[in-house]
């Protein structure tokens, strides 16, 4: 397994996710805050809340994948 390529893709995906969140915030007129979790302190519509919660779940999932990659790198 080419773990370095996997690590590069993982990092790239995080940047892409941040761009998606930034664009969503721009379109919805939301304050980006320090993190998506911080955004939960804002007054949100049901739609915005659903999006932010889904984003947080996706981010958490990518962090799990990052831990997997880290473990794979240590085994090489």
Buried (B, 14 or more C-beta within 10 A) or exposed (E): EEBEEBBEEBEEBBEEBBEEBEEBBEEBEBEBEEEBEEBBEEEBEEEBBEBBBEBBEBBEEBEEEBEEBEEEEEEE
